[in-house]
Amino acid sequence: MLARRPILALVVAALAVSACGIKRVSRVDPNSVTDLSGRWNDTDSRLVANELIGQSLGASWARDWAAANNGQSPTIIVGEFRNRTMEHIAVGTFVRDLERAYITSGAVRVVASREERQDVRDERADQQVNATAESRARMAREQGARFMLQGDVQAIEDSEGREKITFYQIDATLIDLESNAKVWVGQHKIKKYIQRRRLTP
């Protein structure tokens, strides 16, 4: 019986050590503003997308297009946004936020990206062989985009001791695909102040 006590003590100690490594996980509202590291995050992506699309739709190009085309909504494709910062930025998520903001506005039509179009074309081609005549999607009926939105994300960092400033500049340009004319240029800036906690002995 006495021989079992050291083993029992080791088991209890092991459980205590493993319990110290357990993380606490809780779910939060996806729309809540959270900033843990000070780096670009989902809140930045959503807020910047909404701001840029709001700027875009508030400019004259959309009204001019509608006036010249019997009130029709312009058709847009969201192109590439380049990450020119030194940190990882989920550009794909940002592009989706831009598309969502455009579509939600109801002011424009958004067409599929190059990668998405290929998947759709494969499905449409398959339907020509395997779907009934009345249900298959017709070929050569795609809606072409007239405008492309593209841009980049840049960042400047400045730090001293426990303090750090990160400045983000997001530039966006809307281009007429027929004439290459830039019909709108937008910009949004974010400046973050990060203060590291003092280590306690």
N, C-alpha and C positions, 0 to 999 in steps of 0.2 A: 504493500500500500504506500509505503514511504517512497518507493522508487518511482511511483507514478506522479508524485507531487512536482518534481522538476519538469517533467514532460508537460503537465498541466500548466505550469507557470510559463513555459515557453509558448504554448498555444495561446494563452491569454495575452502575452506580450506581442505575439505576431498579429493577433486580431487588433490590438490597440494601435500598432504601427500602421496597419492597413487602413484602419478607420480614419487616421489622420489624413490620408491621401484622398478620401472621398470628397468629390466636389458637390457643391450645392447648385442645382440647376432649377431655374424657374422660368416660366413662359411669360413674355411681355407682349404688349400690343405692338404689332409690326410697324404701326404708324407713329409710335412714340419716338421722341428724340433721345438718342443715346450716343454718348461720345466717351469711349474708354481710353483709347490711345491717342486721340487727336488726329489720326490719319483719316483719309477719305473713307466714308462709310455709306450705308444705305440711305441715311437721312440726307446726306449731301447729294447723292444721286437723284433722289426724288425731288428735293427742293429746287435744285439747279435745273432739272428738266422742266418742271412747272414754270419756273421763272423765264427760261429761254423761250418756251413755246408761247407763253403769254406775251413776251416782247415781239415774237415773230408775228403772231396773229393781230397784234395791235398796230403793225406797220401797214403801209398803204398797198403793198404788192397784192395781198389777197383781195382787197376791195377792187383794185384795178383789174385783176384777172376776172373776177365775177362780173364786173360791169362790161367787160369786153367779150364775155362768153355766155350771155343770156342768163346770168345768175348762177352758173354752174360752179361747184366747188373745185378748187385746184387739186390736182393729184400729186402726192409727194412720196418720195422714197427717202428713208433715213439711211444715209451712207455711213462711211467709216468715221469714227472719232478716235484720234490717235492719243495714246497715253505718252506724253513727253516728260512725265515726272520720273523720279527715281524709285517710287514705291509702286506696289501692285495695286492697280485699280481695275475693278470688274467692269470693263468698258461695255461688255455685252448687256449687263444689267442696266447701265446708263442709257444705252440705245433703246432698250425696251421701255424704259421710263419715258423717253422722248416720244416714242410711238404711241404709248398709252395716253400721254398728255394731248397729242395731236388728235387722236381718235375720239377721246372723251370730249374735246371741244366741239365736235360736230361741224367744224368749219372747213375741214379738208378731208380728202380721202387718202388713205395710206396704203401703198402696195407692198407686196412681199419683197424681202431681200433676195439677193442672188442665190444664196444657199436654199432659202425657202422655196423659191420658184422652181428649182431643179426637182425638189421632192414632189411639188405639186404637178409638174410636168410629167414625171414618172407615173404618178397616179392617174393622170388624165389619159396618158397613152395606154395604160393597162385597161382603163374603162372602155376604150375603143374596141377592145377585143373581148372583154369579159362581161361588160354591163349591157343591159337592155338598151335599145335605141332611144326609148323615151326618157331614160334616167341618166344616160352618160353625158358628161360635160363636153361641150363642143370644143374643137381645136381652134387655134388662132383667134381666140376671143379675149385675150388678156388686156387688161387696162394698163396702158403705158403711163409712166410717171412723167410729169412735165418739169418738176422741180426736185432737186436733191439737196438734203440738209447734211452737212458734214462739218467737222471741226476738230479741235484738240483740247487737251487738258494739260496745263503747265503748272509747275509749283516752284516756289522759292522758299528756302528755309533759312532761318537765322536763330542762333542759339548762344546762350551765355550762361554757364553754370547750370542751375536747375530750371532755367526758363528757356522757352523755345517759341518762336513764331513761325507758323506755316501759312504761306499765302498761295491760294489757288486761283488761277485765272482760266476760265472756260470760254473759248471763242467758238462761235458757230456761224456758218455762212450758208445761205440758201441760194442755189444756183439754178438758173433757167437752163435746162438740158438741151434746148434747141439753139440758143444763142450764146451760151456760156456767160451770160450777164449775171452779175451778183445782184440779186434783187433785195436782199436783206443781209445785214451783218449784225450779229448780237454778241453780247459779252456779259458774263456774270463773274463776280469775284467773291471769294471767301477768305477771311483772315482768322486764323485760330491761334489763341494764346494757350500754351501748355505749360503748366508749372509742375515739376516733379516733386514728389513728397520727399521730405528730409528723412534719411534713414535713421532709425532709432536704435541705439545699442541694445 
